[in-house]
């Protein structure tokens, strides 16, 4: 079943509803063609190669009577679905050279996607995230098959994707989502049937070996973005205080500058979200020692406790989620005591921050409503921390005080 690219693109456009005024017969024929192609391409090397070329193309357009039709997003999503099926059925039959070439092409595609917002493809950030999600899934599938024995450059390749991005965080999303899927598939009992025990152990050993490079990178991301977030919030507070003192509304120039700082604050918070989501997975499944290490490179427990006071984009709730995942693990007494002893001060600082951030509100108790989700999550975490480690309390009742 050898299809020309333009025939496949037209079928994709019709099936996606991008070509108006098509009747049911035409849509049914397009759908049937795509389904047949999926089956055929899942075992045909040339068809899989064509799909890979479509994924790597910056822009895919179809010439129609009314002009050029952009089918980039729909075509790439379809091509990745086909390629994923090909990997599942044929990847194990490839020789080392062909397998390495396929991995290299997927990594290069991820690099291009990480830096494609606002580029030649004219894709929106939301569209890039859809493609990034597919790429994360594909990269994790390849890693589960080959890392670390046949894909020794896995972390280096991921890092090249991470550093290829500019400002929107697509590369970060691809890398961290890939690691999340890989960790869950190799540790969560719900996914154990997908990967055999030996492979899971090999992958986890490989992740442990690169953790010394992986964790400082995540810590650096959080540190950099939090610094921008804190600086933006400080500037916003100064602007608002100045206008209150002047008792006047902002000028158009001041409003423009204010909006720009707001955008910087929200962007920094958005960049922190995938990192904290990744760390919550690490807290749930990987060695707990990773989160309790205190050295010059990273100290994630202190990060979680500090972020309890950061409410932008519910970062404080994400931080509590990470701590709650740790609370459900089997902790050493020293690890448990560190959390218990540091928590009161961290919560006190978080509450003071919440009150100060709402001090100019008309309603004096507005912060209680805004922080309800945070306090519910915090209560759940504290209950888990005590319930799952009650033996530490019964052997030393003074710790309750």
Secondary structure, 3 states (H helix, E strand, C coil): CCCCHHHHHHHHHHHCCCCCCCCHHHHHHHHHHHHHHHHHHCCCHHHHHHHHHHHHCCCCEEEECCEEEECHHHHHHHHHHHHHHHHHHHHHHCCHHHHHHHHHHHHHHHHHHHCCCCCCCCCCHHHHHHHHHHHHHHHHHHHHHHCCCCCCCHHHHHHHHHCCCCCCCHHHHHHHHHHHHHHHHHHCHHHHHHCCHHHHHHHHHHHHHHHHHHHHHHHHHHHHHHHHHHHHHHHHHHHHHHHHHHCCCCCHHHHHHHHHHHHHHHHHHHHHHHHHHHHHHHHHHCCCHHHHCCCCCCCHHHHHHHHHHCCHHHHHHHHHHHHHHHHCCCCCHHHHHHHHHHHHHHHHHHHHHHHHHCCCCCCCCHHHHHCHHHHHHHHHHHHHHHHCCHHHHHHCHHHHC
